[in-house]
Amino acid sequence: MVIGMPSATARPRRARRTRRTPREDPVRNELVSRSLESAQQCLLNQDYGTAFVHYLLVLNLAPVLKEFARESFRFTLFKWAEELDSLGRIQDLFDCYEQALELFPNDEVILNSMGEHLFKMGFRDEAAGHFHKALKLKPDFTEAKENFYRVANWLVERWHFLMLNDSRRNQKYQQAIRKAVESGCSTVLDIGTGTGILGMCAKKAGADKVYACELSKTMYELACEVVAANGMNGSIKILHMKSLEMEIPKDIPERVSLVVTETVDAGLFGEGIIESLIHAWNHLLLPPQNPEELSSSPALTGRVIPAGATVFGMAVECQEIRRHHRVCVPTVGGLSLSSVGNLHSPVSCKRDADDSMEPYTTERLSRLPGGYTPLTATFRALDINFNSVQELEGLCSQEPMRFNLPVVQAGVLDALAMWFQLHLDEEISLSTGPQEDTCWEQAIYPVQSHSDICVNPGDELIVEVSCEDAYLRVHSVAVVRDGSILISLDDTGEGPASSSTSNPTPEAELCSALACLQTNQGRSPETCILECSEIALLNNVHYHESFRRALDKLLTALRPQHIPQGDNSERSNGPADQEGSAGEPLYVLDVSEGFSVLALVAAQHGSVKAYSSVEKEQHQAVLALLARANGVQAEAVEFWLCRADDSDVTTVLQRPSTEKLWSAIVLDCVETCGLIRQKLMDRAALARCLLEANGRIFPQRIVMYGQLVDSDTLLLESAVQGCEPTLGFNIAPFINQFTVPVHVFLDLSTLQCKHLSNPAELFVFDLMNSTANYTDRDVRVQSTSSGRVTAIPFWYEVHLDEEISINTFSEDSHWKQAAVVLQQPLEVNAGDTVRLHVQLHNSSLSITACKEEPAACSVPNSLPRAGASY
């Protein structure tokens, strides 16, 4: 565009009058000045509520002061919000944030903070919106990015990526839907639409009308975006609601001829497919086709995809399942466990299980460390026809079915593994079996027992299968040997109502025997539920023995300085001498997360006063029982109840008597999922100030190791892969917004991958020496093989002292590993050097990777903040 000179003959335009400067308002200025002074004085007095009101007045009257007062206003808001939160005034808290955002609608820090409160209160969708807006305003805002990663795991679960990457599953669903539409099913309802892919398949196949519903707000909005991007915005109606709430004609104008859904989990019924299909048949679907009227028009009848399912199962031996669901060791850290009764995981579907118990857990059997051994042949447990409303309605009320399974392999009975074959129609099916390459895991029903239950070929396992509460419930009832009951596993004491004809014992005799049988396992009335990770921790012998040795070394070394001068009494050498010296006791604090026996391990050492942070009353009762049974005096252990928020490290670590100092503080540094705990270095800094001379933090140092790997598995579980559209639909760009660049709860020992380097030291956290710490580090790793660097798995060597350490990547570790997944894989040849930049900032750890030659860096890949929930 050419800009010319103004014409000399052009008539001059009328000049715009200069806007008059607003007149000063002395009264307003005085009010602003006084209110600002009052706000600052209230801050000094820690009267945050009054200070907040004054700041609101100032900034509404004098918006020109916004930038000047922004930092002080943020600080006041956050401190006042903390008070409101502690008082339970949640509505007032959010009102304050709304007022703050009216003044600062584009303040990424306030948006992020409000998102954190929303997430804490369970409003995950709303929290994600605030985090996302904060990132749009400031893409490099680390805290908002990590919060978004955290909430993304809740809103878009990782199995969505696996399912969309499962081309075999996608193609079979597409084929079954196309067949149904071409046979006359012209109106379709997609229940639990997710990304909208099944509804789009129906529309692409030629369906006249397609409806879809989705309960998750995030997935609903995502489906709307996907459908619009694929040119179907006006032809697929998506509703943000549960199908159980849908009505005709309020939500959809008519009954549909086809329902498509994939609301099935590893246990088939866990996502509510039974309830939703019963409602659909009664209220949303045309009636099913009458087999006696095959000539009737398909357009006047209804059907469901999938048409039905067959459930299969087998009994297995699996050490990995065993160590996560029942205590397998007699002692931990020198403490005998014989007195504490039944400790088991919160997974049980027996009739006496309470509502807090889950009926099953899930595992991918093919990837479990140590593998598994089938103890029985595969048995067919259940058939269900989703096109029969009578069968669906009768499923939950029918009597439990019992099976006699011949044992074919000697071993320890650890669990029943269940899976299913999904019949999409009469010809097309999908299997979720352990040998299949599928996006589904298997349902695991662990055996909860005090000791190993050994079975041999020729034995029979009696198994009960029911669908109580529309959940698939399966458990072992008894083991039969030579026609007699060997072991009863039914805690109710009730025998099965019927048995398989393969059982040589007459039915009445078997029922009577089971009903009257008293097991000789010495079942204790004491029963305590621990999380699976806590059970695995108790089974980690090396962990507790390492802590016992390290604590003994330290306490023995410190004891002389606690004996008054002139006291010639001998030092205590162990738990047998609880009296020890007459001097000042040694104070030990264990602030481990969850259930921990380390305080008792320390208290076994004479003249020690140990404090435990275990909070649950049931867990405290178990520890008290354990202490009595092992000769630990009651006054030697005290439960350190932390009633403050977890983020308040001062309250967690403070002493009951401020003039005393801790001899040892045990910090729980690594989350079970494989990440360093949030605010670890802050806690360590405070702990150092509370130690007596020569006292120690356990662990004193943590070394992080990592390795370059080429793993398609990690890519498939982290994002939708490939440039080609999924079944021809553009989905990847939308769902990949929720990609999280770290994979947690990883079993590195069974990960399908190619190792491209040797392990390398990536970072060091020194908890005892602050001067030894750094904020960033460059690590050069030489590739040992050619391939694509797709991820960097990492783990830790936890050094309790200079000689004793624990590795989080070991066979008996209760920790899992984690991995950074690169957004852009790096192509390397053997001998190439990859530079990893590891950075720690505000409790956040990030890793970026690039090849040194040529220096073509990948897109930065960050780890979420240590301690983030996934």
Disulfide bonds with the S-S distance in Angstrom:
none
